Amino acid sequence: MNILSKIIIPLFVFFIIMYGVKKKVNVYDTFLEGAKEGLIMVFHITPTIIAMVFAVNIFLDSKFLEGALSFLKPLLEFSKIPLDILPMAFLRPISGSATLAIMNGIFINFGPDSFIGRLASTLQGCTDTTIYVLALYFGSIKVTKSRYALPVGLFADLMGIIAAFIVTFIFFG
């Protein structure tokens, strides 16, 4: 198995080159054209990524979310939901890197095998960065009317958050 893992990518590249030669495609020129298109795409996407990272960092550094969610503390204690997980649940649709930082903090403070650590891991796997994905991809191709993409994506995230809580309580609660 170890040898297979070392040769699988070179074999895949070799297969692509041989397939291109068989179909009489200039593989090198096609590769260069694709690389050029990739660089142009990166150039167009970069401002969107920088703006999103900047906005999320300002939001996290303001500690607004912790203050805004403090009124939920009695309800969360009654339902045995840790207050420290809520910033991660609310920010997950916006930024994957922010929630990874929150999850890392949870791991440092509580440990990865604690209930909240397992809940954070499950939450990370059950949801997606919907707003980030929509901003990035729709922004890169200049789509201005997303129609149902945002509500459906956020609904799917909500269902993922609920599923993460339920599954974690069933298996680790």
Secondary structure, DSSP 8 states (H G I E B T S, - for coil): -HHHHHHHHHHHHHHHHHHHHHTT--HHHHHHHHHHHHHHHHHHHHHHHHHHHHHHHHHHHTTHHHHHHGGGHHHHHHTT--GGGHHHHHHTTT-HHHHHHHHHHHHHHH-TTSHHHHHHHHHHHH---HHHHHHHHHHHTT----TTHHHHHHHHHHHHHHHHHHHHHHHH-
